[in-house]
Amino acid sequence: MAEFRALFIDDEEELVSTIVERLGYRGIEAAYVLNGQDGLKKMQEETYDVVVLDLKLPGMSGLEVLRTISKNHPTVPVLLITGHGSVANQEMEKPPEAFDYLAKPIDLENLIQKMKEAIASV
């Protein structure tokens, strides 16, 4: 049985597929989709304990996806990830719907810790 279930919504397939694979080795069941529309559809079909969401997505923005998840799945915490240096520089304000921000490149151990904290927060 998986420790928990995570959904990644990120258009960088090489990065996110590697993270999902590495999480699987640690007993964490993870899936990914490459855009917001597919992410919202996946959440209608399956149950996840946490969502890791990229801010920059094709089509629907990460913030739009965040707000929809928050409205339709209020008990599922969302971690935002971004490849832009603004997180490290503390220039970005975290939307109230998000649990926290993580900057790319993602440190796997930090990611796992943040996901556990997010799940424990609900």
N, C-alpha and C positions, 0 to 999 in steps of 0.2 A: 504494500500500500504506500502511496506517495506521501511524503511529508506535507506537501500542500500543492495546489495547482495554480500556475501562473500563465497569464496570456500576455504576450509581447506584441505590440503594434508598432512596427518600425519598417521603413522602406529600404533599409540597408540589409538585404537578405543575407549576404555573407557573414556579417557581424552577428545578426540575430540568430541565424541557424546554428552558429558555433556556440553562442551562449546557451541556447536551448539544449543542445547536445551535452554541453558540460554540466548543466544543471541536472540532466537526467542521470548522469554518473553519480550525483550526490543524492539521489532519491527524490528529486523534485520533478513533478510532472509539469512540463511546460510546452506550450504551443505558440506559434507565431503566425501573424498575417502581415501583409505588406501595405495596407492602407486602412483608413478609418472606417470606411463602409464595411469592409470585410470583418474588421474587429467588432463592430456593433452587431453584425449578423452572427458571428461566432459566439458572442455573449448571450444571444437569444437562444442558441442551440445547446450551450454547455454552461456549466457552473465553474467559476474560478474564484480563488481566494484573494488574488491580487492581480492588478494589471500594471504593466510597465509600458508606458506610452511615450513615443517620440513626439516632440512638439512640431517638427517640420515633416509634414506628410503631403503626398500628392493629393489633390482634390480637397477633401475635407480637412481642415486644420486640426492639429492636435488639441487646441483649446476647444474647438467644437465637439470633438470626440469626448474630451474630458467632461464637458458639461452634460452631454447626453448620457454618458455612463453614470455620472453623479445623480442625474434625475431618474434614470431607469433602474439602476442597481446601486442604491445608496449605501449598502453595506459592503461594497467591494472597494477597498482602497486603491488609489492610483498613484504610482510613482511616475514622475515626468523625467524624461531623459532628453538631453540636447547635446549636440556637437559644437555648440557655440560657446565661446569663452565667457559669456555673460554670467553663467552660474558661478564659475570660479571667482569672478570679479564682484559677485553679489549685486550685480546690476539689475537682475530680474526679480520681480516680486512674485512669490509663489501664489498662484490662484488658490482661493479658499477651498476649492473642491479637491485639490491635490494634497497627498500626504507629504511629499518631499520632492526635491530635484536631485538628479544625479547627472554629472557631466561625462561625456564620452572623452576618452576611452573609458569603458566601464571596468572597474575592478570587481571581479567575480565575488570575492569574499564580502566586500562592502555591499554589493548588490543583494546578496543573500541575507545579510544582516538587516538591511533596510526593508526588504520584503517581509521578513519576520516581524520587525517592529510595526510595519503597516498593518499586517494581519492582526497583531495583538491589540492594535489601537481601536478596533471596531467591536 
